[in-house]
Amino acid sequence: MPLSDDAQQILRLLNSGSGRVFGREHHLFGGEGTPVPVRVVLWRMWSREAGSPFLVLATWKADPGEATELYRRCSEIELIFAALKSRGFDLESTNLTDPSRAERPVSLLALAFS
């Protein structure tokens, strides 16, 4: 979905790890065509290079800052799980079934991500 000129201009100004909450409410439409008021956040994920990832987050009944922080924390957890699984450590292939034996490698990886 193409971004508006205003959104592209805002995105160019954002530094890595920063965002901008759009001032007014926007409306999304639910399954029955009922408008749902949302606040929109545009968040620069990593670098300011053209084409680098960004996030458009729509929040409903939640403070945009809190919603952005929750999303950031969830994405960190997903990165750790991905690193533990097939895109990194490949924990499944270690055949560790005893939680006490798996504790050390999982702890080290979590420490590396903190």
Secondary structure as GFF3:
##gff-version 3
##sequence-region A 1 114
A	DSSP	alpha_helix	5	13	.	.	.	ID=ss1
A	DSSP	beta_strand	19	21	.	.	.	ID=ss2
A	DSSP	beta_strand	26	29	.	.	.	ID=ss3
A	DSSP	beta_strand	35	44	.	.	.	ID=ss4
A	DSSP	beta_strand	54	59	.	.	.	ID=ss5
A	DSSP	alpha_helix	64	84	.	.	.	ID=ss6
A	DSSP	three_ten_helix	91	94	.	.	.	ID=ss7
A	DSSP	alpha_helix	99	113	.	.	.	ID=ss8
###
